[in-house]
Amino acid sequence: LKLQQDDSVKTLRTETSWVSSLMEEEPVRKSCLKVKTQQESLNKSTAVATCDKTVYFSTMEIHTHALRLGDNPCVASGAPLTIAWNAEFTTSVSVDDYEEAHPDRRSREELKVPQLVRAEWLRDEGYARSELLEAQAKAM
């Protein structure tokens, strides 16, 4: 690559011999594209490719973490809540069993933990009221 200045505008020029030698050194790779052109891609008859590879999941792991006093400034009121980095325990369950037993998805509003509930959970984890008030003041 050569850097050349033309009337205070810098342009980047490539030497064709360097580019062609680089291309000769690259191994020829088989394309992973199913179609060769954009037109073929837009044509539904060629765009739909059959795939013989399938992934199945049989089990999943559920990790349970301890609650910790957080530092999230987005909390509306009260002390922020977070989880510990390491899991306290892990359990495996089949995906089919999980799908049959898990509760319905909760709404955004239902996912919010009220201030008093967060404070109770953190006190159960061993945090003093003064620590909760300090974290609350830092978050606001």
Residue, then its C-alpha position, 0 to 999 in steps of 0.5 A: l500500500k502506498l500513501q500518496q498526497d494529491d493537492s492536500v487530499k490523501t488517497l490510498r493506492t494499492e499496487t496491483s502486483w501486491v494485490s494479485s500476489l496476495m490473491e494467489e496465496e489465498p486458498v480457494r474456499k468453497s462458497c457457503l452461499k446457496v444462491k449466486t446472485q441477488q436475483e436468484s435470492l429474490n426468486k422464491s423457488t431457489a431461495v428456499a433451501t432445504c436443510d438436513k441439519t437440525v438441533y434439538f435440546s433435551t435438557m436445560e440447567i437452571h441456576t439459582h443465585a443469591l440476592r445482593l445489594g445492587d448499584n443500579p441508578c435506574v431504581a425508582s425508589g428504595a435500594p437496588l437489587t442484583i444477583a451474586w456472580n456465582a450460582e448457589f445451586t444448579t438443577s437440570v430439567s428436561v426441556d419438555d418437563y420445563e415447558e409443561a410446568h413453567p408459569d406464564r410469562r410475566s408482564r413488565e409491570e409484574l417483573k418489578v419488585p416493590q421497594l418494601v419487598r426488595a428491602e425484606w429480601l435484602r434484610d433476609e440476606g443479612y444486609a443492615r437497614s443502614e446499608l440499604l439506606e446508603a445504597q438507596a442514596k447512592a442510586m438516586 
